[in-house]
Structure formats: C-alpha cells, structure tokens
Amino acid sequence: MHPDHRPYFHLTGKARLDKAIHTLVGLVEGIALDGVITSDELALLDGWLGSQQSVAKKHPFDELAVLLRQAVADGVFDAEERRDFLWLCDQLRSSEYFDEITADLQRLHAIAGALLSDGVVTETELMGLDEWLADHAHLERCWPYDALDALVRRVIADGVITGPERAELDGFLAEFLTTFRAKTLAKPAMHTGEGLEDLFATDPRIVFRGSRFCFTGASDRYTRSQATRVVESLGGRMGPVEPSLTYLVLGAKGNPCWAYAAYGRKVEQAVALKKAGCALLIVREDSFHAATELP
C-alpha cells in the first residue's frame, strides 16, 4: 500500500466494500449489455475480482464473488443468470454510506470500462448503453454521465457509427478501462471530441513560478511532502482546490479510497470550478514530471 494511504485506509472499510459491490454490478451490466460475454470480458472481470483482496472475505462481497465465478465458469453468462445475480446485488447492497447518485455513478464508471474490455463497442452494446443512460437520467449534471450521454446520442443519431465516431467513443471509454486493468492512470487514451468537456488537459504547458498546485491521489514517484518540495524549489506553491488554484495534479497510483474509479472529491471540485469559469488545469502526473525536467 502507498504510504500516503496508510493513515486513513483502515477507516474506509465499509465505504470500500460498498464501492466494490457497486463496481461489480456495473461491470456485470457493462459486459452483458449485448447478451454476449467474450473471453476478454471474462478476463477483465476475473482480474478485477482478483484485485479486491481488501474486501474479498467481507460479506456480502464474498458471496457475490463466489456466485459470479460459478455463473461464468462455463464461459456463458445468460440472461437468467444475470438477472439472478443483479437481483441478489440489489438485496444486499447497502445505502448507508452511498446515496443513489454515488452508487449509480460507480456503476456507470464500471459499465464504461467493461464496454471496451474486448476492444470493440458493438452497435447492440451502444443501444443498450443508451437505454441504461435513459433509465438513469437522475445522473444529469454529473460527470461522466453528461459527457457520455451527449457522445452516445450524437453517435447513434444517424444510425451509423463512423470511423471517427468510433475512435472518439473508444478514447472516452478507454479512460475507465485502464482503471480496472490496474494500469497506470498516467497515459490512457483521451477523447477529444468537440462539445465534450475534457476532464484532463492534454499536453499542457506547466509553469511553476507563481503558480499554485494541488495533488490528489498517490504519486508513483513522490510522497506528498516530496512533491511539495519540488514545487516550491521551482517557484510554485501548494494549496487547496479553490478558484486561485492553477494546477490539480492527478497521482498515477490514484487512491483506493476514492468514491469513483478514476477520481475523487478534489477532481470533482476542480471540474465544478472549471465549469464556473476558473482557469485551472487538471493534469496527469507524467505531465508534471515532464515539466520538472525541462531546462
């Protein structure tokens, strides 16, 4: 475990358990949208289950994991098995720590990652996603619901998925797939479609002198105090997420306590500030490292 997480990790057990259950539901919904589960999708699911050691023996996650492994042992996860599994999830899922919005956003993050796990999003899957989004309109004004809903509606408007549309869709969904494959968050594919608000700045020009920085998630190179020293040695300052912030740096190792797969409270605050007109940039850790190495 990253040292930055140790002081409070033990306080988040119930929250992490609920998050794991919501994510598991989303993964199942995502890979089953077209009624067919591929070997790549099963591999994603198996790999994700194997990564949940901190909650693997906790009830009800242990029951759900065993039931799911049994259901897909034959390489098939038919509609009846899926309905039984999701029904059980609904019976066991707690709302004590997460309200409906948070739980459904966690599911949406998992669905988005699962859709691209076999390398291609089919028209059937896209139509299934459109139906899911329509059924969860209470998520409007929440990221990534608005961005994904706008993209899906635009792609299916003419009934044909063009090459550029598929590339844009794949780029958007790849952001979520990387988090479930336990790869670094530093260099996933990014969507660049007009009309979609990019969460992260691509190829940003980072200026240290006179700028204010804030870090979220664990770094793959620095502790928080080391990062502070680097920023200050280059003429910058550290501070909270507020209108005067210049850069929010997303640590490559993320944070297992984040409510969502790819971000937490600070990123959510930064997105709100950007929408309000603030000029801050959300940058990835590799961009920060590259800037520190410039002459």
C-alpha positions in Angstrom: 0.0 0.0 0.0 1.2 3.5 -0.8 2.4 5.3 2.4 0.1 8.2 1.8 -2.9 5.9 2.2 -2.0 4.2 5.4 -3.1 6.8 8.0 -6.8 6.6 6.9 -7.2 3.4 4.9 -8.4 1.4 7.8 -11.3 3.9 8.4 -12.8 3.3 5.0 -13.6 -0.4 5.1 -17.4 -0.1 4.8 -17.1 2.6 2.1 -14.7 0.4 0.1 -17.0 -2.6 0.4 -19.9 -0.7 -0.9 -17.8 0.7 -3.7 -16.7 -2.8 -4.6 -20.2 -4.0 -4.8 -21.4 -1.1 -6.9 -18.5 -1.5 -9.2 -19.1 -5.3 -9.6 -22.7 -4.6 -10.5 -21.6 -2.1 -13.1 -19.0 -4.4 -14.6 -21.6 -7.2 -14.9 -24.1 -4.8 -16.5 -21.5 -3.4 -18.9 -20.2 -6.8 -20.2 -23.7 -8.2 -20.6 -25.2 -5.3 -22.5 -25.2 -7.2 -25.8 -26.1 -10.5 -24.3 -22.7 -12.0 -25.2 -19.6 -12.2 -23.0 -16.2 -12.6 -24.6 -13.1 -14.2 -23.2 -11.6 -10.7 -22.9 -14.5 -9.5 -20.9 -14.3 -12.6 -18.6 -10.6 -11.9 -18.2 -11.3 -8.3 -17.2 -13.9 -9.5 -14.6 -11.6 -12.2 -13.2 -8.7 -9.8 -13.0 -10.8 -7.2 -11.2 -12.1 -9.7 -8.7 -8.6 -10.8 -8.0 -7.6 -7.2 -7.3 -10.1 -6.8 -4.5 -8.2 -8.5 -1.7 -9.0 -5.9 0.9 -12.8 -6.8 0.7 -12.6 -10.4 -0.7 -13.5 -12.0 2.6 -16.1 -9.5 3.6 -19.8 -10.2 3.5 -21.7 -9.8 1.1 -18.8 -9.3 -1.4 -17.5 -12.8 -0.7 -21.0 -14.3 -1.6 -21.3 -12.3 -4.7 -17.8 -13.1 -6.0 -18.4 -16.8 -5.5 -21.8 -16.7 -7.1 -20.4 -14.8 -10.1 -17.4 -17.1 -10.6 -19.8 -20.1 -10.6 -22.2 -18.4 -13.1 -19.4 -17.7 -15.6 -17.4 -20.9 -15.1 -18.8 -22.4 -18.3 -17.9 -19.2 -20.3 -21.5 -18.2 -20.6 -23.5 -15.7 -18.5 -27.0 -16.0 -19.8 -29.9 -13.5 -19.2 -31.4 -15.6 -16.4 -28.1 -15.9 -14.5 -27.5 -12.1 -15.0 -31.0 -11.3 -13.6 -30.5 -13.6 -10.6 -27.1 -12.0 -9.8 -28.3 -8.4 -10.1 -31.3 -9.2 -8.0 -29.1 -10.5 -5.3 -26.9 -7.5 -5.5 -30.0 -5.2 -5.1 -31.0 -7.2 -2.0 -27.5 -7.0 -0.4 -26.4 -3.6 -1.4 -26.1 -1.0 1.4 -27.1 2.6 1.0 -25.8 3.7 4.4 -22.5 5.1 3.0 -23.6 6.0 -0.6 -26.7 7.7 -1.8 -28.4 6.7 -5.1 -26.4 9.2 -7.1 -23.0 7.9 -5.9 -23.9 4.3 -6.2 -25.2 4.7 -9.8 -22.1 6.8 -10.8 -19.9 4.0 -9.6 -21.9 1.6 -11.7 -21.6 3.9 -14.7 -17.8 4.0 -14.3 -17.7 0.2 -14.3 -20.0 -0.1 -17.2 -17.9 2.3 -19.3 -14.8 0.3 -18.5 -16.4 -3.0 -19.2 -17.7 -2.0 -22.6 -14.3 -1.7 -24.1 -12.7 -4.7 -22.4 -12.9 -6.8 -25.6 -11.5 -4.0 -27.7 -14.7 -3.0 -29.6 -18.1 -1.5 -28.8 -20.8 -3.0 -30.9 -24.0 -1.2 -32.0 -26.0 -3.5 -29.7 -23.9 -2.5 -26.8 -24.2 1.1 -27.7 -28.0 0.8 -27.8 -28.0 -1.0 -24.5 -25.9 1.8 -23.0 -28.3 4.4 -24.4 -31.2 2.6 -22.7 -29.2 2.5 -19.4 -28.5 6.2 -19.6 -32.1 7.0 -20.3 -33.2 4.9 -17.3 -30.7 6.9 -15.1 -31.5 10.4 -16.1 -31.2 11.5 -12.4 -27.5 11.5 -13.0 -27.8 14.5 -15.3 -25.3 17.3 -14.5 -22.9 14.7 -13.1 -19.6 13.7 -14.8 -19.2 11.4 -16.8 -23.0 11.0 -17.3 -23.5 14.2 -19.3 -20.4 13.8 -21.5 -21.1 10.1 -22.2 -24.8 10.7 -22.8 -24.0 13.5 -25.3 -21.5 11.4 -27.1 -23.8 8.3 -27.3 -26.7 10.4 -28.6 -24.5 12.0 -31.3 -23.0 8.7 -32.4 -26.3 6.9 -32.8 -28.3 9.8 -34.2 -27.9 8.7 -37.8 -27.8 5.0 -37.1 -24.2 4.6 -38.4 -21.1 4.6 -36.3 -18.4 6.2 -38.4 -14.6 5.7 -38.0 -14.0 9.0 -36.3 -17.0 8.5 -34.0 -15.8 5.0 -33.0 -12.3 6.4 -32.3 -13.8 9.1 -30.1 -16.0 6.6 -28.3 -13.1 4.2 -27.8 -10.9 7.0 -26.5 -13.5 8.2 -24.0 -14.2 4.7 -22.7 -10.5 3.8 -22.5 -10.2 6.3 -19.7 -12.2 4.0 -17.5 -10.9 0.6 -18.8 -7.4 1.4 -17.6 -8.5 1.8 -14.0 -10.0 -1.7 -13.9 -7.0 -3.3 -15.6 -4.8 -1.9 -12.8 -2.6 0.0 -15.3 -1.1 3.4 -14.6 -3.5 6.3 -14.8 -0.8 8.4 -16.4 -1.3 7.7 -20.1 -4.7 6.3 -21.1 -6.3 7.3 -24.4 -8.2 10.6 -24.3 -11.3 11.7 -26.1 -11.0 15.0 -28.0 -14.4 15.4 -29.5 -15.8 18.9 -29.9 -18.6 19.6 -27.5 -17.3 17.2 -24.8 -15.5 18.7 -21.8 -12.1 17.1 -21.4 -11.5 16.2 -17.8 -7.7 16.3 -18.2 -5.5 18.8 -20.1 -3.6 17.1 -22.9 0.0 18.1 -23.4 -0.3 21.1 -21.0 2.3 23.8 -20.6 3.1 23.8 -16.9 4.7 27.0 -15.5 5.9 26.7 -11.9 6.9 30.2 -10.9 3.9 32.0 -9.3 1.5 29.0 -9.8 -0.5 27.2 -7.2 -0.5 23.4 -7.2 -2.6 20.7 -5.5 -2.1 16.9 -5.7 -4.7 14.3 -5.5 -4.1 10.5 -5.4 -0.8 8.9 -4.7 2.3 9.6 -6.8 4.4 6.9 -8.4 7.5 8.9 -7.6 6.9 11.2 -4.6 5.4 11.3 -1.2 3.2 14.4 -0.7 6.0 16.2 1.2 8.5 15.5 -1.5 6.1 16.8 -4.2 5.7 20.0 -2.1 9.5 20.5 -2.0 9.7 20.0 -5.8 7.0 22.6 -6.5 8.5 25.1 -4.0 12.0 24.6 -5.4 10.7 25.6 -8.8 8.9 28.7 -7.6 5.4 27.4 -7.1 3.2 27.0 -4.1 0.9 24.3 -2.8 -2.7 25.0 -1.9 -6.3 23.6 -1.7 -8.7 23.3 -4.6 -10.1 26.9 -4.8 -10.5 29.5 -7.6 -6.9 30.6 -7.3 -5.6 27.1 -8.0 -3.5 26.8 -11.2 -2.9 23.0 -11.5 -4.5 20.0 -9.9 -2.1 17.0 -10.4 -3.6 13.5 -10.5 -1.3 11.0 -9.0 -0.6 8.0 -11.2 -1.4 5.5 -8.5 -4.8 7.0 -7.8 -6.4 6.3 -4.4 -8.3 3.2 -3.4 -10.5 5.3 -1.1 -11.8 7.5 -4.0 -15.5 7.2 -4.3 -15.2 6.7 -8.1 -12.8 4.6 -10.1 -10.8 7.4 -11.6 -11.2 10.4 -9.4 -12.4 11.7 -6.0 -13.6 14.8 -4.3 -10.7 17.2 -5.4 -11.2 16.4 -9.1 -15.0 16.8 -8.7 -14.3 20.2 -7.1 -11.9 21.2 -9.8 -14.4 20.3 -12.6 -17.0 22.4 -10.9 -14.6 25.4 -10.7 -13.7 24.9 -14.4 -17.4 25.0 -15.3 -17.7 28.2 -13.3 -15.1 29.8 -15.4 -11.9 29.3 -13.4 -8.7 28.8 -15.5 -7.2 25.9 -13.5 -5.9 22.8 -15.3 -6.3 19.2 -14.3 -3.1 17.4 -15.3 -1.7 13.9 -15.1 1.4 13.1 -13.1 3.5 12.3 -16.2 2.9 15.9 -17.5 4.1 17.2 -14.1 7.3 15.1 -14.2 8.0 16.2 -17.8 7.7 19.9 -16.7 10.1 19.4 -13.8 12.7 18.1 -16.2 12.6 21.0 -18.7 15.7 23.2 -18.7 
